[in-house]
Amino acid sequence: MAKSKSNKSMGPMGMGAPKRVAPKAVPPQRMPQGMGVPKHVAPGSGNGPMLLKNEELNQKLVSYREDKDPEKLKDLLGTIVKSNFLMLAVLNDQKVPIPLAVNGADGKKILALYTDMQQIDKERINNVPTNAIILQTAFIFANKFVMDSKGEITGIVINPFTSTVFLPENLIQDLSKNIKVERIISVENEVNQKIPETATDAEVNLLERRRFDDVVLPDLLFGKGEEFMEQLVTKKEEYVDQLFEQAYQDIRRYPFLPEDYKVMAIDPSADETFVSIEMPEEGRSVGVNSQIFIIWNKETKKGRFFGTKMDQGNKSILMEALPDHKLRVVSPAPESGTEMNTILTLVRGE
């Protein structure tokens, strides 16, 4: 079928953190480096964020609000640092998520995080843009966001309209120093994600690319293994294009052609196959793989799946997709031309 290439841009915005008295949104600012790879959907669309529950965390938040025992706080913080949260944001013209900052009681900016969709009461948040979206992000990245703001963001408030817990900047600094957090991000919300019919081409492309990068291709590697690798090495660009087109929820909006990809396969040893996939330049954005690297062990018949993604600071990071729909942050992306040696050294050294 014919494929057309279109990529509409979205308007910019800012991020909001409410408190008991309805806060006022402040001018937008770019997310500092290190905010991670958040997943986003239009509010009310029934996609990823709708699946986030955080039941255990919600119970601990309520318990701590009723009895501010130091041991309960320690237990609560241990759960917070391992959790994912929601927050309000928008995409700018470059499709980079921009948080909606809001003012606290003292006029200083605060980052608001929500444990689930029920906690987001937009009726009580002033000046929420009509095109605001909801991001899902790991706490480790929200924590780094506050640290990287160099005092512009003075704390984090969790569930500002119900079981409110405020984490001041000094506590966030302590968390950064003293709590060891494995940089693992769940992408389970992408597995059954449904994209709204009202989504623009740019939104569709962004969501579809993330799902293809984080779920579709890794599932094929971990599920079909040798069969998948044989097809990939043999058919290369045509096979990747075919897989992505079939994965598109609305195939009529699929914008790519085989020549938009570049696939290379090499055997660095008798027991290994290394495949690099250069993904289309059109639609590259935060959380989207620019390159994918697969290392396949012919003896054990097991593979590892890596990708380089851009974070909100326009820095490229190397991530590994795991079999249980999770991503592991590995390191800053290797220098161009050194990817195979870097990944092989990593895999062989483990």
N, C-alpha and C positions, 0 to 999 in steps of 0.2 A: 504494500500500500504506500501511497505517497506520504512523505513526511515533510512537514513545514517547520520552519525554525522561527519561533517567536519567544520573546522573553520580556514581558512587561515589568517595569520597575515599580516599587512600592514607595509610598511617602515616608519621611522620617518622623521621629517623635522623641519621647523622653520617658522616665520610669518613676513609679510612685510608691511610697511607703506610708500607709495610713496609720492613724492612731485613733483613740476613742472619739476625739473631736475630728470631724471630717477635715483632712489635710488638703493643702493646695499643691497641685503638681508644679514642679519647677522646670526651668528650661532644660531641654534634652542635653545629654552629654554622651560622648562615645564611651563604650565599655572599655576599661583598661585591659591590658594583656592578661591572659590567664583565666578568663571567665569560662573557658571550657567549651563544651559542645552541646549547648542546650537544645532541646527539642521544642518546637513551637507549633501551635495550631490556632485557628481563629476561635475566640471565646464562644462557647455554646455549640460548637460543631460536633461534639461527641467524640473527639479524637483523643490522642495520647493523654493529656492532662486529666481527662475524665477517669482514667484508669488508676491514677495515683490515689492511694487511700491513707497510708501512714497511720494505721489504726493503733499500733503499739505506741508510736510517738504521741499521738493525740491523747491517749490515756495518761501518759507520763506528764504531758503539759498540764492537763487538768489537775492531776494529783499534786504537782509542784505548786500550782496556783493556790491550792487549798492548804498546803502545808509546806512552807519554804524551808524544808530540812536540808542541811548541807549535803547529806548523802544522796538525797533525791536529786539535788542539782547536779552532783557528779554523775549520777546514772543518766540523767536527762541529757547532759552535754555529750556523754558517750554515744547516745542514740542519735542526737542531732547531727554530729559530724559524719555519721554513716548514711544519712538520709538524703533523699531527693526532695526538692521543693518546687513550688510554682511561684512565678512573679509576673507582673504586667510589663509589657514592652511593646515596641513597634519595630518595623524594619525600615531602614533608611533607603536612599536610592541605590546604594551598593548592596542592599539586602543584608546589612549588618544589624543584628538586634541591638536596639538602644533602650536601656531600662528607663522607666519613668520614676525619676527621683522626686521625693516629697519632703516637706519640711516637718520636723518634729515640733514639740511644744516650745523649744527654745529657738526655733527658726533654722536649725541645722538639718542637713540632709540625712535621711535614714533609708536603708534598704529594707523593703518589706518582703517577707517570704510567707508563703501559705502552704499548709500541709495537704490540702485537697481543694477541689473546686468549690465545695460548700463554704469555705472560709473566705472566698473572694466576694465581697459585698460591694460591687461597683457603685451601687446607689449611694454609698456613704463616702466615696472617694471623689473629691472635686476634680473637675477638668480632665476626666479620662477621655482620651481621643476615641472617636468612633472606630478608628482602624486599629485600636490596641489589640495585641495578641497576648497569649499566655505562654510563657516559657517554662519548660521543666529543666531544672539545673541541679547538679549535686551541690551540697553545702560547701564542699571544699573549694569550689569555684566562686561561690558567693562570698566566702571568707576571704579569698584572694582578691576579689573585686574591691572589698572595703580596704584591705591593706594597700592595694595599688593606687587607691584614690588619694593617698597622701593627705588624709585629714578632711577631704571634701565630703566623704561619707563617714559619719561618726558612729555608726552602729547598725545593728540588724534587729528588726522587730519581727517576731513570728506570730502569725494569727492575730493581727492587731484588733480585731473586732470581737474575739471570744477569749480563748485561753492565752492571753497576751504574755509573751516573755520577751524582754528586751536584753540584747547582748551588746554592751557598750564596747567602744573601740579597744579599751585595755584588755577586756576579756577575750576579744577576738585575737588580739596579739598573743595572749597566753595560749589560746587554742592552736595557733600557728606554730608555736615553739614546742609545746608539750604533748600534744595529741598526735600520734602517728596515724595517718589515714591512708589506706591503700587507694590509689587513684583509679577506682573502678567505677564505671558509669553504666547503669542499666539502660538498654534500648528496647526493653520488653514492650513499651508502649507503641513502638513502631510496627510490631508484628501484625496486628489486626487494624492498623490505622486506616480510617476512612477519611478521604479528602472531600471537603465540601464542594458542591457543584459551583458555588459562587467564587471559589478561589481563582485568582488570576493565574496566567500561564507561569509567571515567575514563582508564585507560591507553590503551584503544583510541581514545578521542576525541582524546587528546593526540597520539598517533602519526599518526592519520589526518589531523588538522588540519595537522600539520607537513608531511606528504607532499603534501597538497592545496595548501598555501600555496607550498611550495618547489619542487615538481616538476610536479604535474598542471596547474595553471593556467598557470605560465610556459611549459610545453611546448606548450600549446594556443596561447598568444599567438605564440610563436616559430615554431611549426610550421604552424598554420592561418591565422594572421595576419588578413587581411581577413574571411574567413568567420567566424572566432571573434568578431571585433569586431562584426560585423553582428548576430550572434545575441545577443551580450551587450547591445548598445545597445537592441535591439528587445524582447527577452524579460526582461531585467534579473533580478529576484530569482528568478523561476521557472527561468531558465537556470542560474544559479549553484547553486541548490538541486539541480537535476537533475544537473549535473556532479558535485557532491560526493557525492550519493547513489550515482551509478554508480561512483564511484571507491572507495567503501567496500568493503573486502575481504569483510566480512560485512554485507550490506545490511540484514539484520534488526536490526542494532544502530545503524543510522543514526538520530540523535535529532532532526534539525532539520526545519523547515518553511520554505516560501518567505518567510513573514512574519518569520523570524528574521534575514533579511538586509535591507540597504538599499542599493540601487544607484542612483547618479545619474550621468548623462552630460551633458556640456556641450562645446560647440565654442568654445574660447577664441580660435581664429582659423580662417580658411578652410581651412587645411591641417592642423589638429590636432583630435583628439577626446580629451577627458580624462574618464576614468571612475573614480569612487570606489566601493568596495565596503565597506560596514560589515559585518564578520563577526559571527556570533552571540556574545552575551555569555556564554552558558553554555559553560564549558570553556576560557575564556581563561586562559592560563598562560604560563610562560617559553617563548620561542621560537615562540609562536603569533601570527599576525597579528591585530591588532584591526581594522585597516583595510588595504585594498589599493588602490593607485593605479596606473592604467595610462594612459600617454600614447601615442597612436597618431598617426603622421605619415601623412596620406592621400597625400601626394605620393611619399614614398619607400616607403610601405607597410611600415614597420617600427615596432615598438613598444618601449617600456621599461616594466618591471614593478617597482613599489616596494611596500613594506609596512612597517608600524610594528609592531615586536615589543617585548615586555617582556623586560628582562634580569633577572638574579638580584637586582639591587638595586632592583627594582620601578621602574626607569627605562625609558621608552619610547625606542627607537632606530629610525632610518630605515634600511632595508636595501634593496638592489636585487638582484633575481634576475637572473642572467646566463644566456645560452643554454646553457652547458656544465655545468649543474647545480652552480652555485656561487652564493654570496651575497656581496655586497659591503657592508660596513658603511659607510654614508654619513655619518651625523651623528646627534646627538640628534634625536628626532622634532620636527617643526615644531609650533608652537602650534596648538591647535584652531582651524580656520577659515582657516589660512594655508597649508594643505598644497598646494593647487593652485599658488599663486603661488611657493612655495618650490621645488617640483619643476619647474615650467616654467622658472624662472630657472636651475636647475641644468642642465636638459637643453639649453636654448637657449644657455647659456654655454659648452658643451663643443665 
